């Protein structure tokens, strides 16, 4: 499997594995736990984990983030030594665009 196929596979699994979780830290608002299966790779991962939220279903969310007034939301955290089947958390500490953090996300679907 090429590096890019692995990145795409992990990205797709991450999107499928995103689940809102109860607040467990000192950050207000919603948080997400993300994991990837050891079936994809048994190697620990380093990089940036991105969560994209969109109210539009006309294209993939990563193509909806830009500098326009209609931009959708993106939040990210660094991961270092992220092990298969372990959870990475995106919560109020994650830096976002165009909103500062997840606590500013308006209610909705």
Secondary structure, DSSP 8 states (H G I E B T S, - for coil): --HHHHHHHHHHHHHHH-EEE---SS--S-EEEE---TTT-SS-EEEEEEEEE-S--SS-GGGS-SSSTT--EEEEEEEEEE-TT--EEE-TTSEEESSSSGGG--S--
